[in-house]
Amino acid sequence: MNDSAVAAFVARVRDDPARTAVAAVVLAATYVLLGRLTFSVSVEHSNVTSVVFAPEGIALAFAILFGPRVAWGVFAGQMILSIWSGPSVLGGAAIGAVNSLECVLGAVLFAHWRISRRFERPRDVALFVTLVFLVLQPISATGGVAVLWALGAIPADAIPASWEPWWIQGIQKPLPSFDLVPSAWIHWWIGNSVGQILIAPLILAWTTAGISRRPDNRSDLAASAIAIGAIGMLAIALPIHPLLMLGVTYPLLVWIGLRRGLRGVTTANVLITPAVIWAGASGRGFLSHLSVADRLTYVGFFVATACVFSLMLFAMFEERRLLVARLEQLARQDPLVPLANRRYFVERLEQQLAHAAHSGQTLAAVIFDIDHFKQINDEYGHAAGDLVLITIAETCAGLVRDSDLAARIGGEEFAIVLPETTVEAAGRFADRLRAAVANQHRKEDQPGTVAITISAGVAVVRPGDNVDAVLGRADNALYQAKRGGRDRVVTAT
């Protein structure tokens, strides 16, 4: 499925309440399954997410893609997760309400701050990191930990017998003492933040149209896969220093971002993370010398910094790439009409002349301008004149082949280079263009407007011709068309 099809599917789901409800159900099911898996991996602080809470990232991405209406899927997922994992249905309802509101706020602020889903500017990454770490997850951590502390503060004998079935004690337990709150808050905050900064960009990258695509290169893909696998093995198998692990991982992520783009770097982050989590949970590899609490803290730090670092560097390079592409486009394109400018036209014509001289292929050039254009400007103003130039340029662009090049080379003067075209075919093309312009701007069809026509000159390349010779003959033919009454095509002899 290509980018356009994915974007169209997302738009259909977002605009259809029934499909949005299905998306919310998918979100709820995913939230439950990944949430249960996360709680199972948690080791020391089993009452909070102490590693990477991936459901939060999926929830934020769904809310951004499909709108706040999917937020009830977070509420339902948290409720089911609480029945399965504890602390209670009542606690799950409260935590689900907090996370649902946080999810809605995230989607609203993402749109309000105009964060691009392509993360193509450092501004987008900085605002997204701010949104996750300083806005959304402080809300989620404060609300969630407050619920767990409130549940833990209630004595067991104070719970009514009728509430016992709703007071499930599972993997995620209430906090019996306020002394545990600060540590729980930190673990909740970092676990959920990492889940969002890791997973949400991945989903957005693969579901957003217009993401810059890199040329398919099997050797690049193979090298990336081997390097990611090596990093994973390194993280689990060898007791190297954590800083060395960072020093190896970061350059790899930068390289993947440059070679494979946003989709490559977000996918690499997700593929490397399980090995880092396993090293932290099992006490093997580069985290083997740390205590349990330090290992889990380091996992969050490692994944968070890797994600932020790689996204920010990708955005910096992507912004530069887009700027260079824009400057190149401005250097080639006319500032008013959607055609090439004179400089680029001459450059391409020189290349085509060299190719024609080497290959022996035919090459033709057409020059045309708008009849009585000064009168149009004088009677209707320069804004109307500009509109005429734009519409004629669009008509011309719709008739040329991919191999042709059309340009505006003067005020109301245009030129077209036609590779592998005989003089007869070039004349027929110029006449089709003349007729298309005349038919589009017939005065009798548009009362109160001026009839617009063009005159054109055609020249075919001769052996030994340079740019000036070809354009000179075409220009002379154009003036013959002007002297012959305008609205006609003349071929140079």
Backbone torsions as a table, in degrees:
resi	resn	phi	psi	omega
1	MET	NA	126.0	-177.1
2	ASN	-82.4	176.8	-176.0
3	ASP	-59.3	-44.4	-177.0
4	SER	-63.4	-40.1	179.7
5	ALA	-66.1	-40.8	178.2
6	VAL	-64.2	-45.1	179.5
7	ALA	-62.7	-39.4	178.5
8	ALA	-65.7	-39.3	177.8
9	PHE	-63.1	-44.9	178.7
10	VAL	-60.2	-42.2	-180.0
11	ALA	-65.0	-39.5	178.9
12	ARG	-64.7	-42.4	178.9
13	VAL	-64.3	-42.5	-177.6
14	ARG	-64.8	-36.2	-174.6
15	ASP	-87.7	-10.6	-177.1
16	ASP	-110.9	113.6	-178.3
17	PRO	-57.1	-36.3	-179.6
18	ALA	-66.0	-43.9	178.8
19	ARG	-69.0	-33.9	176.0
20	THR	-63.6	-37.9	177.5
21	ALA	-63.7	-40.0	176.6
22	VAL	-63.1	-41.2	177.3
23	ALA	-61.3	-37.6	178.2
24	ALA	-66.1	-37.3	177.3
25	VAL	-65.0	-44.0	176.8
26	VAL	-60.2	-41.6	178.1
27	LEU	-61.8	-44.0	-179.5
28	ALA	-62.0	-45.2	-179.5
29	ALA	-64.1	-43.6	178.7
30	THR	-64.4	-40.1	179.7
31	TYR	-59.5	-43.6	-178.5
32	VAL	-66.5	-50.0	-174.3
33	LEU	-66.0	-47.0	179.7
34	LEU	-71.1	-32.6	176.7
35	GLY	-64.3	-43.1	178.1
36	ARG	-62.7	-41.1	178.8
37	LEU	-63.1	-41.5	179.4
38	THR	-62.9	-45.4	179.5
39	PHE	-62.9	-33.2	179.7
40	SER	-68.7	-32.3	-179.6
41	VAL	-77.3	-28.8	179.8
42	SER	-57.7	138.7	-173.6
43	VAL	-110.6	-64.5	-172.2
44	GLU	-85.8	-55.2	-176.9
45	HIS	-93.9	76.8	-174.4
46	SER	-73.6	-5.5	179.0
47	ASN	-88.8	-8.0	179.1
48	VAL	-135.5	170.6	175.4
49	THR	-81.1	106.0	-174.4
50	SER	-103.4	1.8	180.0
51	VAL	-118.0	-95.9	178.4
52	VAL	-138.6	114.6	-178.5
53	PHE	-92.1	86.6	-175.2
54	ALA	-60.1	-34.0	-179.7
55	PRO	-54.5	-32.8	179.4
56	GLU	-64.5	-37.2	178.1
57	GLY	-67.6	-41.0	177.4
58	ILE	-65.0	-41.9	179.9
59	ALA	-61.4	-44.3	-179.9
60	LEU	-65.2	-42.7	179.4
61	ALA	-63.2	-42.3	178.3
62	PHE	-62.2	-42.6	-179.6
63	ALA	-65.2	-38.0	178.2
64	ILE	-68.1	-41.6	-176.4
65	LEU	-75.9	-46.6	-170.6
66	PHE	-106.5	-4.7	178.3
67	GLY	96.1	166.1	-176.8
68	PRO	-62.3	-14.2	-177.4
69	ARG	-65.1	-16.4	178.9
70	VAL	-84.5	-1.9	-173.9
71	ALA	-63.4	-26.0	179.2
72	TRP	-65.3	-20.4	174.6
73	GLY	-64.6	-33.4	175.3
74	VAL	-65.9	-44.5	179.8
75	PHE	-61.0	-47.7	-179.7
76	ALA	-64.7	-42.2	179.8
77	GLY	-63.0	-41.7	179.0
78	GLN	-66.2	-36.6	177.7
79	MET	-62.5	-49.0	-179.4
80	ILE	-64.8	-39.9	178.4
81	LEU	-61.8	-36.7	179.1
82	SER	-69.6	-38.1	176.3
83	ILE	-62.5	-36.5	-177.3
84	TRP	-80.9	-40.8	-170.4
85	SER	-114.9	-4.0	-175.1
86	GLY	85.6	171.8	7.4
87	PRO	-82.3	-33.5	-180.0
88	SER	-169.3	164.1	176.2
89	VAL	-64.2	-42.1	179.2
90	LEU	-63.3	-44.2	177.2
91	GLY	-64.3	-39.8	178.1
92	GLY	-62.9	-38.0	177.8
93	ALA	-63.6	-42.3	-179.9
94	ALA	-67.0	-45.9	179.1
95	ILE	-65.2	-39.9	177.7
96	GLY	-61.2	-39.5	177.7
97	ALA	-63.8	-43.2	179.1
98	VAL	-62.5	-48.0	-177.5
99	ASN	-68.0	-32.5	176.7
100	SER	-65.4	-46.1	178.5
101	LEU	-63.7	-39.7	177.8
102	GLU	-63.0	-38.0	179.0
103	CYS	-65.2	-44.5	177.9
104	VAL	-62.3	-45.5	179.1
105	LEU	-60.0	-39.8	179.0
106	GLY	-61.2	-44.8	179.4
107	ALA	-64.8	-40.8	-179.3
108	VAL	-65.5	-47.1	-178.8
109	LEU	-69.5	-34.6	177.2
110	PHE	-58.4	-42.9	178.4
111	ALA	-74.2	-41.9	-176.9
112	HIS	-64.9	-38.3	179.4
113	TRP	-82.5	-2.0	177.6
114	ARG	56.3	47.8	175.6
115	ILE	-78.6	127.1	-179.8
116	SER	-76.3	135.1	176.2
117	ARG	-70.6	-9.5	177.2
118	ARG	-88.1	-11.4	-179.8
119	PHE	48.1	49.0	-174.1
120	GLU	-96.5	3.0	176.5
121	ARG	-134.9	146.3	175.8
122	PRO	-55.3	-32.1	177.2
123	ARG	-57.3	-42.6	-178.9
124	ASP	-62.3	-44.7	-179.3
125	VAL	-67.0	-44.1	-179.0
126	ALA	-61.5	-43.4	179.5
127	LEU	-68.4	-37.2	179.1
128	PHE	-66.8	-42.5	177.0
129	VAL	-62.5	-42.1	176.8
130	THR	-61.4	-44.2	180.0
131	LEU	-58.8	-45.2	-175.9
132	VAL	-73.5	-54.3	-170.3
133	PHE	-80.3	-30.4	-172.7
134	LEU	-110.9	-10.6	-179.5
135	VAL	-119.3	-62.8	-170.9
136	LEU	-70.6	-51.8	-172.8
137	GLN	-75.6	-27.9	167.7
138	PRO	-59.7	-36.1	176.5
139	ILE	-66.6	-49.0	-178.3
140	SER	-63.1	-45.1	-178.4
141	ALA	-65.4	-42.0	-179.7
142	THR	-65.2	-47.1	179.8
143	GLY	-66.3	-45.2	-177.5
144	GLY	-66.3	-45.7	-179.7
145	VAL	-67.7	-34.9	176.8
146	ALA	-61.5	-40.0	178.0
147	VAL	-64.7	-45.9	-179.5
148	LEU	-63.7	-38.3	178.5
149	TRP	-68.6	-40.6	179.3
150	ALA	-63.1	-40.8	178.7
151	LEU	-66.6	-39.3	-179.9
152	GLY	-72.4	-26.5	-178.3
153	ALA	-75.8	-17.4	-179.4
154	ILE	-80.6	120.6	178.8
155	PRO	-59.4	146.2	-178.6
156	ALA	-60.1	-35.5	-178.1
157	ASP	-76.3	-7.6	178.3
158	ALA	-89.8	-6.6	-179.5
159	ILE	-81.7	121.5	178.9
160	PRO	-58.1	145.6	-178.4
161	ALA	-58.3	-34.5	-179.2
162	SER	-68.8	-17.9	-179.7
163	TRP	-91.3	-9.9	-175.4
164	GLU	-53.1	-44.0	-179.7
165	PRO	-62.0	-23.3	-178.4
166	TRP	-91.8	-3.2	-174.4
167	TRP	-108.0	63.4	-172.6
168	ILE	-76.2	136.2	175.1
169	GLN	-107.5	108.0	-177.6
170	GLY	-124.5	-144.8	-178.8
171	ILE	-63.4	-44.7	-178.7
172	GLN	-91.5	102.6	-172.9
173	LYS	-99.1	154.9	174.8
174	PRO	-64.6	165.3	179.2
175	LEU	-96.0	112.1	-176.2
176	PRO	-76.0	-16.0	-176.3
177	SER	-137.3	145.1	178.6
178	PHE	-66.9	-22.0	178.8
179	ASP	-62.2	-24.2	-179.4
180	LEU	-84.1	-10.8	-173.7
181	VAL	-64.0	-49.6	-178.1
182	PRO	-57.1	-46.0	179.6
183	SER	-64.1	-42.4	179.4
184	ALA	-62.9	-39.1	-179.6
185	TRP	-63.0	-44.4	-179.3
186	ILE	-61.8	-45.5	-178.7
187	HIS	-66.3	-39.9	177.8
188	TRP	-62.2	-47.9	-176.8
189	TRP	-61.6	-49.2	-176.3
190	ILE	-71.5	-38.0	-179.7
191	GLY	-64.4	-46.8	179.2
192	ASN	-69.2	-38.6	179.3
193	SER	-61.9	-45.3	179.5
194	VAL	-64.7	-38.6	176.7
195	GLY	-57.8	-41.3	-179.6
196	GLN	-75.1	-42.8	-177.1
197	ILE	-71.1	-21.4	-179.7
198	LEU	-89.2	-47.8	-169.8
199	ILE	-89.3	-42.9	-175.4
200	ALA	-58.3	-48.1	178.2
201	PRO	-61.0	-33.3	178.1
202	LEU	-62.0	-49.4	-179.0
203	ILE	-65.0	-43.2	179.8
204	LEU	-63.8	-38.0	-178.9
205	ALA	-63.9	-37.4	-176.2
206	TRP	-90.2	-2.6	-179.5
207	THR	-121.9	7.7	-177.2
208	THR	-111.2	128.5	176.8
209	ALA	-74.1	153.5	176.8
210	GLY	88.3	1.5	175.3
211	ILE	-64.6	130.4	-178.9
212	SER	-60.7	126.9	-178.1
213	ARG	-99.3	139.1	176.3
214	ARG	-95.3	148.3	178.1
215	PRO	-56.9	137.0	178.3
216	ASP	-63.4	126.1	-178.4
217	ASN	-140.6	108.1	-175.7
218	ARG	-63.4	-35.6	179.7
219	SER	-67.0	-37.1	175.9
220	ASP	-62.2	-46.8	-179.3
221	LEU	-62.6	-43.4	-180.0
222	ALA	-64.2	-43.2	179.5
223	ALA	-63.9	-40.1	178.9
224	SER	-64.1	-45.0	-179.3
225	ALA	-63.1	-43.7	179.6
226	ILE	-64.0	-42.1	-178.8
227	ALA	-66.0	-41.3	178.6
228	ILE	-64.8	-42.5	176.9
229	GLY	-61.9	-39.4	179.0
230	ALA	-65.7	-39.6	177.4
231	ILE	-62.8	-42.2	178.3
232	GLY	-61.8	-44.9	178.4
233	MET	-65.1	-38.4	179.6
234	LEU	-63.3	-40.9	-178.1
235	ALA	-65.1	-34.8	-173.8
236	ILE	-92.6	-37.1	-167.3
237	ALA	-92.4	-32.6	-171.4
238	LEU	-112.4	133.7	179.4
239	PRO	-81.7	58.2	-179.5
240	ILE	-81.8	167.7	-179.6
241	HIS	-70.6	138.6	-179.4
242	PRO	-55.6	-36.0	179.5
243	LEU	-65.1	-34.2	175.7
244	LEU	-66.5	-37.6	177.0
245	MET	-61.9	-43.4	176.2
246	LEU	-62.5	-42.8	-178.2
247	GLY	-63.9	-27.4	177.6
248	VAL	-83.9	-38.8	-173.9
249	THR	-72.6	-45.3	-174.2
250	TYR	-60.6	-47.8	177.5
251	PRO	-60.6	-35.2	178.0
252	LEU	-62.5	-45.0	180.0
253	LEU	-63.9	-38.5	177.6
254	VAL	-63.5	-44.6	-180.0
255	TRP	-62.3	-43.8	179.2
256	ILE	-64.3	-40.4	178.2
257	GLY	-60.7	-40.4	179.6
258	LEU	-70.8	-37.8	-174.8
259	ARG	-88.0	-35.8	-172.8
260	ARG	-115.0	-4.3	175.0
261	GLY	79.1	-165.9	-176.0
262	LEU	-61.3	-42.4	-179.2
263	ARG	-64.8	-37.6	178.9
264	GLY	-66.8	-45.2	-175.5
265	VAL	-72.5	-37.0	178.0
266	THR	-69.6	-36.5	176.6
267	THR	-66.5	-41.2	178.8
268	ALA	-62.1	-41.7	177.8
269	ASN	-58.2	-44.1	-178.6
270	VAL	-68.6	-35.7	-178.9
271	LEU	-72.9	-33.0	179.7
272	ILE	-76.3	-31.6	-173.5
273	THR	-58.1	-44.2	-179.3
274	PRO	-56.7	-37.8	179.1
275	ALA	-66.0	-39.3	178.8
276	VAL	-66.7	-42.1	178.3
277	ILE	-62.9	-43.5	-179.4
278	TRP	-63.6	-39.8	177.3
279	ALA	-61.7	-39.1	179.2
280	GLY	-72.2	-39.6	-177.2
281	ALA	-74.7	-35.2	-175.5
282	SER	-93.6	-15.7	-177.9
283	GLY	76.6	25.8	179.8
284	ARG	-107.0	171.5	171.9
285	GLY	67.0	-140.3	-170.4
286	PHE	-72.8	-6.5	177.5
287	LEU	-111.2	11.9	-173.2
288	SER	-66.2	-23.6	-176.3
289	HIS	-86.0	-1.6	-175.9
290	LEU	-101.2	159.4	173.9
291	SER	-72.4	168.9	-178.8
292	VAL	-57.9	-50.1	-177.9
293	ALA	-61.2	-42.8	-179.6
294	ASP	-67.3	-37.3	178.9
295	ARG	-61.6	-47.3	-177.4
296	LEU	-68.0	-36.0	175.6
297	THR	-64.1	-42.0	-178.9
298	TYR	-66.6	-34.6	177.2
299	VAL	-58.8	-49.2	178.8
300	GLY	-60.2	-43.9	179.2
301	PHE	-62.6	-45.3	-176.9
302	PHE	-61.9	-50.7	-176.5
303	VAL	-67.0	-42.3	-178.9
304	ALA	-62.1	-48.1	-178.4
305	THR	-67.9	-35.9	177.7
306	ALA	-63.3	-43.4	-180.0
307	CYS	-65.2	-49.9	-177.8
308	VAL	-64.2	-44.7	-179.1
309	PHE	-60.8	-48.5	-176.6
310	SER	-69.5	-39.4	178.2
311	LEU	-65.4	-42.3	-178.4
312	MET	-66.6	-43.6	179.0
313	LEU	-67.1	-38.7	175.1
314	PHE	-58.3	-46.4	-178.4
315	ALA	-62.2	-38.8	179.2
316	MET	-63.9	-46.2	179.7
317	PHE	-69.8	-36.4	179.9
318	GLU	-67.2	-40.8	177.4
319	GLU	-61.2	-42.0	178.3
320	ARG	-64.8	-42.3	179.7
321	ARG	-61.9	-43.6	179.5
322	LEU	-65.8	-37.2	178.5
323	LEU	-65.5	-43.6	178.3
324	VAL	-63.2	-42.7	178.4
325	ALA	-62.2	-39.6	178.6
326	ARG	-65.7	-41.8	178.2
327	LEU	-64.5	-39.2	177.4
328	GLU	-64.8	-39.1	177.7
329	GLN	-64.4	-43.4	178.8
330	LEU	-63.9	-33.0	178.8
331	ALA	-70.7	-23.5	-178.1
332	ARG	-99.4	-30.4	-168.2
333	GLN	-99.5	144.7	175.1
334	ASP	-64.9	141.5	-176.5
335	PRO	-70.7	-15.5	-177.0
336	LEU	-108.8	-47.7	-172.8
337	VAL	-108.5	158.5	-177.4
338	PRO	-81.4	52.4	176.8
339	LEU	-133.4	171.5	178.1
340	ALA	-69.0	161.0	175.8
341	ASN	-92.8	175.9	-175.1
342	ARG	-62.8	-42.9	-176.8
343	ARG	-59.5	-47.4	-178.5
344	TYR	-69.3	-35.3	178.9
345	PHE	-62.1	-46.3	179.7
346	VAL	-62.5	-40.3	179.0
347	GLU	-61.6	-45.9	179.6
348	ARG	-68.4	-37.6	179.4
349	LEU	-64.1	-39.4	175.8
350	GLU	-60.0	-42.2	178.4
351	GLN	-64.0	-41.9	-179.4
352	GLN	-67.7	-36.5	176.8
353	LEU	-63.5	-42.8	178.5
354	ALA	-64.3	-40.8	179.7
355	HIS	-66.6	-41.7	-179.8
356	ALA	-65.6	-38.5	178.6
357	ALA	-65.2	-34.8	-178.4
358	HIS	-78.5	-40.2	-173.6
359	SER	-94.9	-18.0	-177.3
360	GLY	79.8	8.1	179.6
361	GLN	-75.8	154.7	179.3
362	THR	-77.2	154.9	-179.6
363	LEU	-150.1	133.2	-178.9
364	ALA	-128.5	156.9	177.2
365	ALA	-132.4	144.3	178.1
366	VAL	-125.3	132.0	171.8
367	ILE	-120.4	131.5	176.8
368	PHE	-140.6	154.0	172.5
369	ASP	-139.6	171.2	-173.5
370	ILE	-88.6	129.3	179.4
371	ASP	-70.4	137.4	175.6
372	HIS	54.7	37.6	-177.4
373	PHE	-67.4	-34.0	178.6
374	LYS	-61.8	-37.0	178.3
375	GLN	-64.7	-38.9	178.1
376	ILE	-62.4	-45.2	178.9
377	ASN	-63.0	-42.7	-176.8
378	ASP	-68.4	-39.2	-174.7
379	GLU	-85.7	-34.0	-172.6
380	TYR	-114.1	-9.4	178.4
381	GLY	96.6	162.9	-176.7
382	HIS	-69.7	-28.7	177.8
383	ALA	-63.7	-41.9	177.0
384	ALA	-66.6	-39.2	177.0
385	GLY	-61.6	-42.3	177.3
386	ASP	-61.7	-40.1	179.5
387	LEU	-63.7	-38.8	176.7
388	VAL	-62.4	-45.1	178.3
389	LEU	-58.5	-43.5	-177.6
390	ILE	-66.3	-44.9	-177.5
391	THR	-66.7	-38.3	177.9
392	ILE	-68.0	-38.8	176.7
393	ALA	-62.2	-40.3	178.5
394	GLU	-65.8	-39.3	176.3
395	THR	-61.5	-43.8	178.8
396	CYS	-63.0	-45.1	-179.3
397	ALA	-61.6	-29.9	179.9
398	GLY	-76.2	-14.5	-177.5
399	LEU	-102.1	-24.3	-175.8
400	VAL	-76.1	156.2	176.3
401	ARG	-83.9	169.3	177.4
402	ASP	-62.0	-31.4	-178.2
403	SER	-80.6	-14.4	-179.7
404	ASP	-83.4	165.6	174.5
405	LEU	-137.2	123.0	176.7
406	ALA	-109.4	143.6	-177.0
407	ALA	-148.1	156.4	169.2
408	ARG	-98.0	116.6	-173.2
409	ILE	-108.0	-1.9	178.0
410	GLY	-159.4	-167.1	-177.9
411	GLY	-55.2	-63.2	177.7
412	GLU	-119.3	21.2	-175.4
413	GLU	-108.5	134.2	-177.8
414	PHE	-125.4	158.3	177.7
415	ALA	-142.4	150.5	179.6
416	ILE	-136.4	133.7	172.8
417	VAL	-105.3	131.6	-173.8
418	LEU	-121.5	96.6	178.2
419	PRO	-68.5	150.6	176.6
420	GLU	51.7	47.0	-177.7
421	THR	-132.5	128.2	177.1
422	THR	-77.0	168.5	-179.5
423	VAL	-64.9	-35.1	179.0
424	GLU	-67.0	-45.1	179.5
425	ALA	-64.7	-37.1	177.9
426	ALA	-65.0	-39.4	177.7
427	GLY	-64.1	-41.4	178.5
428	ARG	-64.4	-41.1	178.0
429	PHE	-60.9	-46.6	-179.2
430	ALA	-61.5	-36.9	179.6
431	ASP	-70.4	-36.3	175.0
432	ARG	-61.8	-41.5	178.8
433	LEU	-64.1	-43.9	178.8
434	ARG	-59.6	-45.0	-179.5
435	ALA	-66.6	-38.8	179.8
436	ALA	-63.0	-41.7	178.8
437	VAL	-66.8	-44.1	-178.9
438	ALA	-63.7	-41.9	-180.0
439	ASN	-68.2	-33.2	-178.5
440	GLN	-72.5	-25.6	-173.1
441	HIS	-124.8	38.7	177.7
442	ARG	-72.1	131.1	-174.6
443	LYS	-66.3	-34.1	-177.2
444	GLU	-68.4	-23.0	177.9
445	ASP	-83.3	-19.7	-177.0
446	GLN	-132.6	80.5	-178.6
447	PRO	-54.9	141.0	179.7
448	GLY	87.9	-0.5	179.0
449	THR	-114.4	167.9	-179.9
450	VAL	-96.8	142.0	175.3
451	ALA	-71.3	136.4	-176.9
452	ILE	-117.9	128.7	177.7
453	THR	-134.7	167.3	176.7
454	ILE	-129.8	156.8	171.0
455	SER	-119.3	143.5	-173.5
456	ALA	-135.9	147.4	172.6
457	GLY	-121.5	139.7	-175.8
458	VAL	-121.2	137.9	175.9
459	ALA	-140.8	142.6	175.5
460	VAL	-105.9	148.1	-176.8
461	VAL	-72.2	135.9	175.5
462	ARG	-108.5	158.0	178.0
463	PRO	-55.4	133.1	178.6
464	GLY	85.3	-0.1	-179.5
465	ASP	-67.2	145.7	167.0
466	ASN	-113.4	-175.5	-176.4
467	VAL	-60.8	-45.6	-176.7
468	ASP	-63.2	-37.4	-178.4
469	ALA	-66.9	-45.9	-179.0
470	VAL	-64.1	-51.1	-178.1
471	LEU	-66.8	-32.1	178.3
472	GLY	-63.9	-44.5	178.9
473	ARG	-66.4	-41.7	178.3
474	ALA	-64.2	-36.4	179.8
475	ASP	-68.5	-39.5	176.6
476	ASN	-63.4	-39.8	177.4
477	ALA	-64.6	-36.5	177.3
478	LEU	-60.9	-44.4	-178.6
479	TYR	-70.6	-27.5	171.7
480	GLN	-64.4	-39.1	176.9
481	ALA	-64.3	-37.7	177.8
482	LYS	-63.4	-46.6	-178.4
483	ARG	-69.7	-23.1	-179.4
484	GLY	-83.3	1.3	176.4
485	GLY	121.0	-0.2	178.6
486	ARG	68.3	175.7	-177.9
487	ASP	52.5	47.6	-179.6
488	ARG	-154.6	169.4	179.7
489	VAL	-119.1	133.8	176.5
490	VAL	-124.7	134.4	178.5
491	THR	-102.0	132.5	179.7
492	ALA	-67.4	140.2	-179.6
493	THR	-101.3	NA	NA
